[in-house]
């Protein structure tokens, strides 16, 4: 049996005392909540808020919320290392119009990243935590703002403002199969490894509607996904890191989202490339191995530095449906599927199915010798660019549906091609198919089988067990990750 430290025993006793005094609202012992104010029934809070001038609250989703624009009546503060300002285990709790301020650090990265240690607001064991018009401010290492842990646990948060300043401190954090639902939330993080929408071992389900999500730290994409994450009608901005990172057998879907990415800092020496969207497998055990997916329906992606997509050491489906994608870096490519420092040399390339549906694609694609690409141009899509213009490398299959078009900007090399006559504008260049120059007629080829390695042995398949439950959380130190 895993030994429980004296510090953890004291934390358990402290939490039990807090639960006895405050019911389902557990505050850290260093700075207990004012029970006369913050434990009022949610109906009382709503009644009070309704009686106030609604003009003071900015609920307009066309503008980002601030800490001052959210209507709050009460304030709760906690400065104890490793403690939650509020913790709920099972049951249900509704809270509104409160400012939560959490300082203090966690001395265990795993307990914080996987199990919620030191998170400001924390829900587990099938609890439902409903938050509306709250402000959450954290300033400490491993101080995530709001954390949903475990299957059956759900956090719903709306019309709220979140700001985290320390390293490894995400805004919305989900692990162990939990669920996070957010609507009209503004999140700003400034620490390193502090994604605004963040998940870790065991993953879960995250649904975000509206709001503004901004990161400025190294290794802090706006979204770091080891879960199934869907974001709709929101504005996502990264000023130092990738806009989105998907790890392992997980997914990100963006619906009518504006994504602004300016990746210009490095948190690892495993790759020399910068990108807006990175899809990979770190082999740390935090995400199961298998095919991932990235989907963008409508919306806009603006990239300021490097490539648009980088795929490494995994297989993925990328689906683009009428999105406006602009690369403001003329030296960057649209897609780079290539080996980097993750995985085993010789088998750590990127394997990609890229589905373009009513999509305009501008930019080159590079597929190295241990990578593969199936490119499908459908529903009137247009691709203007070159594929492997420097010569043969990885396997590439291109399929152009009637009504879609490929306009070459340089000589290109593919393994196989399916298209009707007139589907390709050579534009003065040469397209080599299986080593032979394409002459402009119809062509029938075969797609490449895109598979990922078995996920057996990966700890990412199942929710992590908390320390002391009979299963150890110990694991080898993970390789450097964009968010770790």
C-alpha positions as CSV (number, residue, x, y, z in Angstrom):
1,X,0.0,0.0,0.0
2,X,1.3,3.4,-0.9
3,X,2.4,5.4,2.1
4,X,0.4,8.6,2.9
5,X,2.6,11.5,4.0
6,X,2.0,13.5,7.2
7,X,1.2,16.5,5.0
8,X,-1.5,14.6,3.1
9,X,-3.0,13.3,6.4
10,X,-3.2,16.9,7.7
11,X,-4.8,18.0,4.4
12,X,-7.5,15.2,4.7
13,X,-8.2,16.2,8.3
14,X,-8.4,19.9,7.2
15,X,-10.8,19.0,4.4
16,X,-13.0,16.9,6.7
17,X,-13.3,19.8,9.2
18,X,-14.1,22.2,6.3
19,X,-16.9,19.8,5.0
20,X,-18.3,19.5,8.6
21,X,-18.5,23.3,8.9
22,X,-19.5,24.3,5.4
23,X,-21.5,21.3,4.0
24,X,-20.6,20.6,0.4
25,X,-18.5,23.7,0.1
26,X,-15.0,22.8,1.3
27,X,-12.5,25.7,1.7
28,X,-8.8,25.5,2.5
29,X,-8.1,25.8,6.2
30,X,-5.5,28.6,5.7
31,X,-8.2,31.1,4.6
32,X,-11.7,29.7,5.2
33,X,-14.6,31.1,3.3
34,X,-16.9,33.6,5.0
35,X,-19.8,31.2,5.7
36,X,-22.2,34.0,6.4
37,X,-21.8,35.1,2.8
38,X,-20.5,32.5,0.4
39,X,-22.5,29.5,1.4
40,X,-25.9,31.1,0.7
41,X,-28.2,29.0,-1.5
42,X,-27.8,29.7,-5.2
43,X,-31.5,30.9,-5.2
44,X,-30.5,33.7,-2.8
45,X,-27.5,34.6,-4.8
46,X,-29.6,34.8,-8.0
47,X,-32.3,36.8,-6.3
48,X,-29.7,39.3,-5.1
49,X,-28.1,39.5,-8.5
50,X,-31.4,40.0,-10.2
51,X,-32.2,43.0,-8.0
52,X,-29.0,44.8,-9.1
53,X,-28.5,46.9,-12.2
54,X,-27.8,44.4,-15.0
55,X,-25.9,47.1,-16.9
56,X,-22.9,46.5,-14.7
57,X,-22.4,43.0,-16.0
58,X,-21.0,42.5,-19.5
59,X,-22.8,39.4,-20.8
60,X,-22.3,40.4,-24.4
61,X,-20.5,37.6,-26.1
62,X,-19.1,40.0,-28.7
63,X,-16.7,41.4,-26.1
64,X,-14.3,39.7,-23.7
65,X,-15.2,39.7,-20.0
66,X,-12.9,41.2,-17.5
67,X,-12.5,40.7,-13.7
68,X,-14.4,44.0,-13.2
69,X,-17.2,43.3,-15.7
70,X,-18.5,40.2,-13.9
71,X,-21.0,41.0,-11.1
72,X,-19.7,39.6,-7.8
73,X,-21.1,40.0,-4.3
74,X,-18.6,37.9,-2.3
75,X,-14.9,37.1,-2.2
76,X,-13.1,33.9,-1.1
77,X,-9.4,33.6,-0.6
78,X,-7.0,30.7,-0.1
79,X,-3.2,30.8,0.1
80,X,-2.4,27.3,1.4
81,X,0.0,25.2,-0.7
82,X,-1.7,22.2,-2.3
83,X,-5.2,23.1,-1.1
84,X,-8.4,23.8,-2.9
85,X,-10.2,27.0,-2.4
86,X,-13.4,25.0,-3.0
87,X,-13.7,21.2,-3.4
88,X,-16.8,19.2,-4.0
89,X,-16.8,15.3,-4.0
90,X,-20.1,13.9,-5.2
91,X,-23.4,15.7,-5.1
92,X,-24.2,19.0,-6.7
93,X,-23.4,22.7,-6.0
94,X,-24.5,25.9,-7.6
95,X,-22.4,29.1,-7.1
96,X,-22.7,32.5,-8.6
97,X,-21.4,36.1,-8.2
98,X,-18.2,35.2,-6.2
99,X,-14.6,36.1,-6.7
100,X,-12.2,33.3,-5.9
101,X,-8.5,34.1,-5.3
102,X,-6.1,31.2,-5.0
103,X,-2.3,31.5,-4.3
104,X,0.1,28.8,-3.1
105,X,1.9,26.1,-4.9
106,X,1.8,22.3,-5.4
107,X,4.9,20.3,-4.6
108,X,3.8,17.5,-6.8
109,X,3.3,18.0,-10.6
110,X,1.6,14.7,-11.1
111,X,-1.0,15.2,-8.3
112,X,-1.7,18.7,-9.6
113,X,-1.8,17.8,-13.3
114,X,-3.6,14.4,-13.0
115,X,-5.7,14.7,-9.8
116,X,-6.3,18.4,-9.2
117,X,-4.0,19.1,-6.3
118,X,-3.9,22.9,-5.6
119,X,-6.6,23.7,-8.1
120,X,-8.8,26.7,-7.1
121,X,-12.1,25.0,-7.7
122,X,-12.2,21.2,-7.9
123,X,-14.9,18.6,-8.5
124,X,-14.6,14.8,-8.4
125,X,-16.5,11.5,-7.7
126,X,-19.4,12.2,-10.0
127,X,-20.1,15.7,-8.6
128,X,-21.8,18.4,-10.6
129,X,-20.5,21.9,-10.0
130,X,-22.4,24.8,-11.6
131,X,-20.7,28.1,-11.8
132,X,-22.1,31.3,-13.2
133,X,-20.8,34.9,-13.1
134,X,-17.7,34.0,-11.1
135,X,-14.1,35.4,-11.2
136,X,-11.3,33.0,-10.6
137,X,-7.8,34.3,-10.1
138,X,-4.8,32.0,-9.3
139,X,-1.1,32.9,-8.8
140,X,1.0,29.8,-8.0
141,X,2.7,26.9,-9.7
142,X,0.3,24.1,-10.6
143,X,-2.7,26.2,-9.7
144,X,-5.3,25.3,-12.3
145,X,-8.4,27.5,-12.1
146,X,-11.3,25.0,-12.3
147,X,-10.7,21.3,-12.5
148,X,-13.1,18.4,-13.4
149,X,-11.7,15.0,-12.4
150,X,-13.2,11.5,-13.0
151,X,-15.9,9.8,-15.0
152,X,-19.4,11.2,-14.1
153,X,-18.0,14.5,-12.8
154,X,-19.3,17.6,-14.6
155,X,-18.3,21.2,-14.3
156,X,-20.6,23.8,-15.9
157,X,-19.3,27.4,-16.0
158,X,-20.8,30.4,-17.7
159,X,-20.4,34.2,-18.0
160,X,-17.2,34.1,-16.0
161,X,-13.6,35.4,-16.0
162,X,-10.5,33.3,-15.3
163,X,-6.9,34.4,-15.0
164,X,-3.9,32.3,-14.0
165,X,-0.3,33.7,-13.6
166,X,1.8,30.7,-12.4
167,X,3.5,28.0,-14.5
168,X,1.5,24.8,-15.1
169,X,-1.7,26.6,-14.3
170,X,-4.5,26.0,-16.9
171,X,-7.8,27.8,-17.1
172,X,-10.3,24.9,-17.7
173,X,-8.7,21.6,-16.7
174,X,-10.1,18.1,-17.3
175,X,-8.7,14.7,-16.5
176,X,-9.7,11.1,-15.7
177,X,-12.8,11.1,-17.9
178,X,-14.4,14.2,-16.4
179,X,-16.6,16.7,-18.3
180,X,-16.2,20.4,-18.6
181,X,-18.8,22.7,-20.2
182,X,-18.1,26.4,-20.6
183,X,-20.2,29.2,-22.1
184,X,-19.1,32.8,-22.6
185,X,-16.0,32.5,-20.4
186,X,-12.9,34.6,-20.8
187,X,-9.6,32.9,-19.9
188,X,-6.2,34.5,-19.8
189,X,-3.1,32.6,-18.8
190,X,0.5,33.9,-18.6
191,X,2.5,31.1,-17.1
192,X,4.5,28.5,-19.0
193,X,2.8,25.1,-19.7
194,X,-0.6,26.8,-19.0
195,X,-3.1,26.1,-21.7
196,X,-6.3,28.0,-21.4
197,X,-8.3,24.8,-22.3
198,X,-6.3,22.0,-20.9
199,X,-6.5,18.3,-20.3
200,X,-4.2,15.6,-19.1
201,X,-4.0,11.9,-18.3
202,X,-7.3,10.1,-18.6
203,X,-8.8,12.9,-20.7
204,X,-12.5,13.5,-20.8
205,X,-15.0,15.6,-22.7
206,X,-14.8,19.4,-23.1
207,X,-17.4,21.6,-24.7
208,X,-16.8,25.4,-25.1
209,X,-19.2,27.8,-26.6
210,X,-18.4,31.5,-27.0
211,X,-15.8,33.4,-25.0
212,X,-12.2,34.5,-25.4
213,X,-9.2,32.3,-24.6
214,X,-5.7,33.8,-24.6
215,X,-2.2,32.4,-23.6
216,X,1.1,34.2,-23.5
217,X,3.5,31.6,-21.9
218,X,6.0,29.2,-23.4
219,X,4.6,25.8,-24.0
220,X,1.0,27.2,-23.5
221,X,-1.2,26.5,-26.5
222,X,-4.7,27.8,-26.2
223,X,-5.9,24.2,-26.4
224,X,-3.9,21.2,-25.2
225,X,-6.0,18.1,-25.9
226,X,-5.6,14.6,-24.4
227,X,-9.4,14.6,-24.5
228,X,-12.3,15.1,-26.9
229,X,-12.6,18.9,-27.1
230,X,-15.2,20.9,-29.1
231,X,-15.1,24.7,-29.3
232,X,-17.7,26.8,-31.0
233,X,-18.1,30.5,-31.8
234,X,-15.1,31.5,-29.7
235,X,-11.9,33.5,-30.1
236,X,-8.6,31.7,-29.4
237,X,-5.3,33.6,-29.3
238,X,-1.8,32.3,-28.5
239,X,1.0,34.9,-28.4
240,X,4.0,32.6,-27.9
241,X,3.0,29.0,-28.4
242,X,0.9,26.8,-30.8
243,X,-2.8,27.6,-31.1
244,X,-3.8,24.0,-30.7
245,X,-2.0,20.8,-29.7
246,X,-3.6,17.3,-30.0
247,X,-1.8,14.4,-28.3
248,X,-2.5,10.8,-29.0
249,X,-5.9,9.2,-29.7
250,X,-7.9,12.4,-29.0
251,X,-9.7,15.1,-30.9
252,X,-10.3,18.9,-31.3
253,X,-13.2,20.2,-33.3
254,X,-13.5,24.0,-34.0
255,X,-16.8,25.3,-35.2
256,X,-16.9,28.9,-36.4
257,X,-13.9,29.8,-34.3
258,X,-11.3,32.5,-34.8
259,X,-7.9,31.0,-34.0
260,X,-4.9,33.4,-33.9
261,X,-1.5,31.7,-33.4
262,X,2.0,33.2,-33.1
263,X,4.3,30.3,-32.0
264,X,7.7,31.8,-31.6
265,X,9.1,30.2,-28.4
266,X,10.3,26.7,-27.7
267,X,9.7,24.6,-24.7
268,X,11.6,21.6,-26.2
269,X,14.6,21.0,-28.5
270,X,12.8,18.0,-30.1
271,X,11.7,20.0,-33.1
272,X,13.0,23.0,-34.9
273,X,9.7,23.9,-36.5
274,X,7.1,26.4,-35.4
275,X,3.4,25.8,-36.1
276,X,-0.2,26.8,-35.5
277,X,-1.5,23.3,-34.9
278,X,0.6,20.4,-33.7
279,X,-0.6,16.8,-33.7
280,X,1.7,14.2,-32.1
281,X,2.3,11.5,-29.6
282,X,4.8,12.2,-26.8
283,X,5.0,8.6,-25.5
284,X,4.8,9.9,-21.9
285,X,1.8,7.7,-21.2
286,X,-0.5,10.6,-20.7
287,X,-2.5,10.0,-24.0
288,X,-3.4,6.6,-25.5
289,X,-1.8,5.8,-28.8
290,X,-4.1,5.8,-31.9
291,X,-5.5,7.9,-34.6
292,X,-6.4,11.5,-33.6
293,X,-8.5,14.0,-35.3
294,X,-8.6,17.8,-35.9
295,X,-11.7,19.3,-37.5
296,X,-12.3,22.9,-38.5
297,X,-15.8,23.9,-39.7
298,X,-15.9,27.5,-41.0
299,X,-14.1,30.1,-38.9
300,X,-10.7,31.6,-39.4
301,X,-7.1,30.5,-38.6
302,X,-4.4,33.2,-38.8
303,X,-0.9,32.0,-38.4
304,X,2.0,34.4,-37.8
305,X,5.1,32.2,-37.7
306,X,6.1,28.8,-39.2
307,X,3.7,26.1,-40.5
308,X,0.0,25.7,-40.3
309,X,-0.1,22.0,-39.4
310,X,2.7,19.7,-38.0
311,X,2.1,16.0,-37.6
312,X,4.7,13.8,-35.9
313,X,4.8,10.3,-34.4
314,X,1.1,9.6,-34.8
315,X,-1.7,9.1,-37.3
316,X,-4.5,11.7,-37.7
317,X,-7.5,12.7,-39.7
318,X,-7.6,16.5,-40.5
319,X,-10.9,17.7,-41.9
320,X,-11.3,21.3,-43.2
321,X,-14.7,22.5,-44.2
322,X,-14.9,26.0,-45.6
323,X,-12.4,27.5,-43.1
324,X,-10.4,30.6,-44.0
325,X,-6.8,29.7,-43.3
326,X,-4.1,32.4,-43.7
327,X,-0.4,31.9,-43.2
328,X,1.3,35.3,-42.7
329,X,4.7,33.6,-42.8
330,X,5.7,33.1,-46.4
331,X,8.5,30.7,-45.4
332,X,6.1,28.3,-43.6
333,X,4.2,25.4,-45.2
334,X,0.6,24.4,-45.0
335,X,1.3,20.8,-43.8
336,X,4.5,19.2,-42.5
337,X,4.3,15.5,-41.8
338,X,7.7,14.6,-40.5
339,X,9.9,12.9,-37.8
340,X,11.0,14.9,-34.8
341,X,12.4,14.0,-31.4
342,X,9.4,12.1,-30.2
343,X,9.1,8.3,-30.8
344,X,11.5,5.8,-32.2
345,X,13.7,6.8,-35.1
346,X,12.5,5.4,-38.4
347,X,8.9,5.0,-37.4
348,X,8.0,8.4,-35.9
349,X,6.7,10.2,-38.9
350,X,3.3,11.7,-39.4
351,X,0.6,9.8,-41.1
352,X,-2.3,12.0,-42.4
353,X,-5.7,11.8,-44.0
354,X,-6.4,15.4,-45.1
355,X,-10.0,16.0,-46.1
356,X,-10.7,19.4,-47.8
357,X,-14.4,20.1,-48.2
358,X,-15.3,23.3,-49.9
359,X,-11.9,24.4,-48.8
360,X,-9.2,26.8,-50.2
361,X,-5.7,25.7,-49.4
362,X,-2.7,27.9,-50.1
363,X,0.8,26.6,-49.3
364,X,3.1,23.7,-49.8
365,X,3.0,20.3,-48.2
366,X,6.1,18.3,-47.1
367,X,5.9,14.6,-46.3
368,X,9.2,13.0,-45.2
369,X,10.4,9.5,-45.9
370,X,8.9,8.0,-42.7
371,X,5.5,9.8,-43.2
372,X,2.5,9.4,-45.4
373,X,-0.4,11.6,-46.7
374,X,-3.7,11.0,-48.4
375,X,-5.1,14.3,-49.7
376,X,-8.7,14.4,-50.6
377,X,-10.0,17.5,-52.5
378,X,-13.8,17.5,-52.4
379,X,-16.9,19.8,-52.9
380,X,-15.2,22.5,-55.0
381,X,-11.9,22.7,-53.0
382,X,-8.9,24.3,-54.5
383,X,-5.3,23.6,-53.5
384,X,-2.6,26.0,-54.7
385,X,0.9,24.8,-53.8
386,X,3.4,22.0,-54.2
387,X,3.9,18.6,-52.6
388,X,7.5,17.5,-51.9
389,X,8.9,19.9,-54.4
390,X,12.5,18.9,-53.6
391,X,11.9,15.3,-54.7
392,X,10.5,11.9,-53.7
393,X,10.1,11.3,-50.0
394,X,7.1,9.7,-48.1
395,X,4.1,8.1,-49.8
396,X,1.5,10.6,-51.0
397,X,-1.8,9.9,-52.6
398,X,-3.9,12.7,-54.0
399,X,-7.6,12.3,-55.0
400,X,-9.4,15.2,-56.7
401,X,-13.2,15.0,-56.9
402,X,-14.9,16.5,-59.9
403,X,-15.3,20.3,-59.4
404,X,-12.1,20.6,-57.3
405,X,-8.7,21.6,-58.5
406,X,-5.0,21.5,-57.8
407,X,-2.8,24.4,-59.1
408,X,0.9,23.7,-58.9
409,X,3.4,26.4,-57.8
410,X,6.5,24.2,-58.2
411,X,7.4,20.7,-59.4
412,X,5.7,18.1,-57.2
413,X,6.1,14.4,-56.4
414,X,3.4,12.0,-55.4
415,X,3.0,8.2,-55.3
416,X,-0.4,7.9,-56.6
417,X,-3.2,10.0,-58.1
418,X,-6.9,9.9,-58.8
419,X,-8.5,12.7,-60.9
420,X,-10.4,13.6,-64.0
421,X,-8.8,15.3,-67.0
422,X,-8.4,19.0,-66.3
423,X,-8.4,18.7,-62.5
424,X,-4.8,19.7,-62.3
425,X,-3.3,23.0,-63.5
426,X,0.4,22.3,-64.0
427,X,1.0,26.0,-64.3
428,X,4.3,25.5,-66.1
429,X,5.6,22.9,-63.6
430,X,5.9,19.1,-63.6
431,X,4.0,16.7,-61.5
432,X,5.6,13.3,-61.0
433,X,3.3,10.4,-60.2
434,X,5.1,7.2,-59.1
435,X,8.3,8.6,-60.8
436,X,6.7,9.4,-64.1
437,X,5.6,12.8,-65.4
438,X,1.9,13.4,-65.4
439,X,0.6,14.4,-68.8
440,X,-2.8,15.9,-67.9
441,X,-5.3,13.0,-68.5
442,X,-7.5,11.2,-66.1
443,X,-5.8,9.0,-63.5
444,X,-6.9,6.2,-61.1
445,X,-4.7,5.4,-58.1
446,X,-4.9,3.9,-54.7
447,X,-5.0,5.5,-51.2
448,X,-2.4,4.7,-48.6
449,X,-3.5,2.8,-45.5
450,X,-3.2,5.2,-42.6
451,X,-2.8,3.3,-39.3
452,X,-1.5,4.0,-35.9
453,X,0.3,1.7,-33.5
454,X,-1.6,-0.3,-31.0
455,X,-2.5,1.6,-27.8
456,X,-1.7,-1.5,-25.6
457,X,0.5,-0.5,-22.7
458,X,-0.5,3.1,-22.8
459,X,-1.8,4.6,-19.5
460,X,-3.8,7.1,-21.4
461,X,-6.6,4.6,-22.2
462,X,-8.1,4.6,-18.8
463,X,-8.7,7.3,-16.1
464,X,-5.7,7.5,-13.7
465,X,-6.2,6.1,-10.2
466,X,-5.6,8.6,-7.4
467,X,-2.7,7.9,-5.1
468,X,-3.7,5.7,-2.2
469,X,-6.4,3.9,-4.2
470,X,-4.3,0.8,-4.8
471,X,-2.8,1.9,-8.1
472,X,0.4,4.0,-8.1
473,X,0.6,7.1,-10.2
474,X,4.4,6.8,-10.5
475,X,5.7,6.8,-14.0
476,X,8.9,7.4,-15.9
477,X,9.7,11.1,-16.4
478,X,7.9,12.1,-19.6
479,X,9.8,13.5,-22.6
480,X,9.4,17.2,-23.1
481,X,6.0,18.2,-24.3
482,X,4.7,21.5,-25.6
483,X,2.5,21.8,-22.4
484,X,4.7,20.0,-19.9
